[in-house]
Amino acid sequence: MTTTQVIRNVRPLGAAAVDLVLEAGKIKALLPVGSAAPELPCLLDGQGQLLLPALVESHVHFDKTLWSMPWRPNSAGPTRNDRISNEQVLLKNFDVPIAQRAGALTEHCIALGSLYFRSHVDVQTVWGLRHVEAMLALRDQYKHLIDMQLVAFPQGGLLIQPGTTALMQTALEMGVDIVGGIDPAAIDRDPVRHLEILFDWAVRYDRGVDIHLHDPADLGRWEIERIADMTQAHGLQGRVMISHAYCLGAFAPVELHALADRLAELQISIMTCAPSHVTVPPVAMLRSRHVNVCSGSDGIRDAWSPMGNGDMLERAMLIALRFGWSKDSDLEMAFDMVSTGGARALGLPAYGLAPGCPANLLILPAENLAAAVVDRSPRRTVISRGHIVARDGVFLAR
Amino acid sequence: MTTTQVIRNVRPLGAAAVDLVLEAGKIKALLPVGSAAPELPCLLDGQGQLLLPALVESHVHFDKTLWSMPWRPNSAGPTRNDRISNEQVLLKNFDVPIAQRAGALTEHCIALGSLYFRSHVDVQTVWGLRHVEAMLALRDQYKHLIDMQLVAFPQGGLLIQPGTTALMQTALEMGVDIVGGIDPAAIDRDPVRHLEILFDWAVRYDRGVDIHLHDPADLGRWEIERIADMTQAHGLQGRVMISHAYCLGAFAPVELHALADRLAELQISIMTCAPSHVTVPPVAMLRSRHVNVCSGSDGIRDAWSPMGNGDMLERAMLIALRFGWSKDSDLEMAFDMVSTGGARALGLPAYGLAPGCPANLLILPAENLAAAVVDRSPRRTVISRGHIVARDGVFLAR
């Protein structure tokens, strides 16, 4: 039996109120408010609240979170390598399983309105495939509620850590969705070989690519050019993401127009968390040249930093602060990065509020999109595939 | 009759739990938990929550907020002067009185745990003393709950707008607490004369000085040196604040050691909201050289920007993000800027959790100071002068 239900009186993206008809977990129709058949079962009376598609978390590290654990003062040294080795020591023998920590955080993120995730999963010789196994199980556990993509992520380096390439291939064979890389120059010290391996795997296993790129300024920019070359050479248009890309913040935007046009043509997405203590990609310029840009939380309460809460509306607010945005159109751009831009980056087949899309929805009190980003109301109702799964920050689908 | 009451089982700044004895609106004693006399009336069972002194908002513009109003898309042009003139047009004939907007925001800020405020008040020829009158009335209306300092603030310039100096003097005579200035070079174009006037008034009216300084890099730094000169010449040590001071972020911290030492010696405080789209003062270096640093919200939902919510714990979190801080000691430094550093900047005579201080308190669930900053729990109990005035974000003292 297929149940047809209606969400009455919600304003899609701030437009005029509608009744939203749902069927078989999907959006069936948007009707003028009050015009859905009165006999249809009412899933929710929206009372004129804002209707949004569920949010997209395009870059997170669920497997390494310490969420739900007692507070742990950060103990890492100052460099990226210090942080990597500090984390290895901490997590290698951590006595609370990933399932518990990452599960608690996943449910928290769902309760905040995110139903689409790309989570990087550490593949390191220090713990082998333990994180991969745990995250594949977690993906399976929550697959009735969320779409979770996993990236095989060589946090400690790919070439510099002998044994990692074999683990990476096994991870991909086990079902990890995306080939991950990290700082081909600064960490692996052989950028061409690093990228060749990633793109070979992408073709061989038919997977996308997602590369952490913290390498600075001209070095990082040169690597982005090489990633573009390889994307083109391997026919991976639309399947490559460059995460962080701090280097793009080191130039005047006008200097990057040609590179931006190339990224747009190859449909390479840029992911930025818009951190405020480093340079960040010039989002407005990239978007004006049709580069897809998305955002994520990165680490949430982990060995790198205790910061973060997984709220993608807060992330949109932080993006706006990062660029000093105050116009509605700018705040809508920030919202796009945690919704449609993320969906495009993740290659989601049907995303949004159109008929046929999954009924993955976030309903909250806000006058419009800009106000939703600024206010980040905690009074959120989250609907996954036609079912209410969270209210007011409380996960209900356990 | 003086009532003695007790708050049982709270952890001051994260230390071991105590019973906090209050008398006549002040802290009387901190006793080991369980040792306060059982017959004492219990104001609150803290259940082991964190006890903080009420937060200090050192820089806000209550008079210009659009808080509690319908959403208004930002309509300002790109420059600072565009924003000033846009605001003049918007606010000149705004049909909702300042009392209503600023009152709603004041109560909201109280509910978030701030009980000490320094609010700049526009003194402009375009609306004369209207803002001053409204804010003096507001200060009076809430004086039983909060300490509010008002700064006479020549937003449109002091010399460049004929008639402003007379209005400023009237504002000071009416009881405004602090002499304000703004960009003596970029806006007023006669920095020495601008500063001479401010410091003359400070001496004549026996008031402190608080100068908005957005002027960039070497220009701003030169003005800070002149402010130091005048502070010394006029004997105003401990009574001068420089707000924003973006210029200090344009230099390597080591280049600023001598200037920092001078600011420390003259007890000139630096206020930064730590915005992420401009350069900001190097807080850690300044503090390491004993410069007092505090923070504020600046504008909250006004004609400049719709951003901001007055939450000083969120402000501390944003400060930490701005500098990439993740250590507990750094998060405690951020907290200091919205508490003790603010109290010092505002010259509050008794601030903190020691016996004799006003019982102005914030109690919330958090393991420690660092966690309080990161988590920003909305489950806050706010106590003003021994009375519970807000719970869970709801102002109760209307």
Interface residues (C-beta under 8 A of the other chain):
Chain A: P70 W71 P73 N74 A76 P275 S276 H277 V278 R301 W304 S305 P306 M307 N309 M317 L318 A320 L321 R322 F323 G324 S326 K327 D328 L331 E367 N368 A370 A371 V374 D375 P378
Chain B: P70 W71 P73 N74 A76 P275 S276 H277 V278 R301 W304 S305 P306 M307 N309 M317 L318 A320 L321 R322 F323 G324 S326 K327 D328 L331 E367 N368 A370 A371 V374 D375 P378
